[in-house]
């Protein structure tokens, strides 16, 4: 049985608990804290469990040349990549402000720590869990330090192999039992052919004692809903207020109405999962009573006759007779009363038939 643990205060994941839905705001806030707050409120209003950001300490994530390189993309917020990233990065005080706002709104708040110093800050901020983005999944010193913080972890697996993910599992598990792994393909937007939902099943086999989830970058919600039907216990999707805004992630993000529909469909699928026990349900009884078939005499059967199969047929009958599936059990039994042709073969007239009653 996969491990169940508390990911956010009062919110368990794994087992039969509802799928945990992360609204990944990331840097779709355009560097504007008021937009960020609107997105937190939107995530709450549409039914998500968590509003998540991405926190970087830029000098620890990038080297100098990476920050100094020209960035001429239509999505750029500055002449260099460093200027672009600095525009989108909130300060520590702004993060505290956002955390406080999320608490007021009533939604779980966390972030991906995009480097070790960012993880240190998020740990100090006392976020309920730490998200590991795909870019750091094979960064084993980072993984070990993050795991040792003792906070629950959610680990994405974009750009990784199964061999690497086995190492990730062992590395984190050694220090921290409370983590989930998400199937992820790092492409924006993601084409259906590259989603590889079957990896969810493989992860469930490889890592049977932890929750498995899905982080999606595809358009629409159908694939993410399918992931839940396959047993995903965490779903992460990027969200936006407007897909036409500047930024690489907006196109692969869900607008408010799409997020609301994703939540609705996930909860519907969860209701439809059932227990796995196949049996006639109470809701089926009216149909069974009206149209369920049972055994009928194909010929007149006198009292004391030893039944053969050719004496019986299966019809919708009034009253309902012996269950249709028991026809072969009737062969060799005797009847205690006359049964007219086309009359129901009732259980009480078959000697030695004990189904559904005490013998």
Secondary structure by P-SEA (a helix, b strand, c coil): ccccccccccccccccccbbbbbcccccccccaaaaaaaaaaaaaacccbbbbbbbccccccccccccccccccccccccaaaaaaaacccaaaaaaaaaaaaaaccccccccccaaaaaaaaaacccbbbbccccccaaaaaaaaaacccbbbbbbccccaaaaaaaaaaaaaccccbbbbbccccccccccccccaaaaaaaaacccbbbbbbbcccccaaaaaaaaacccbbbbbbccccccccccccccccaaaaaaaaaaaaaaaaacccccccccccaaaaaaccbbbbbbcccccccccccccccccccccccccccccccccccccccccccccccccccccccccccccc
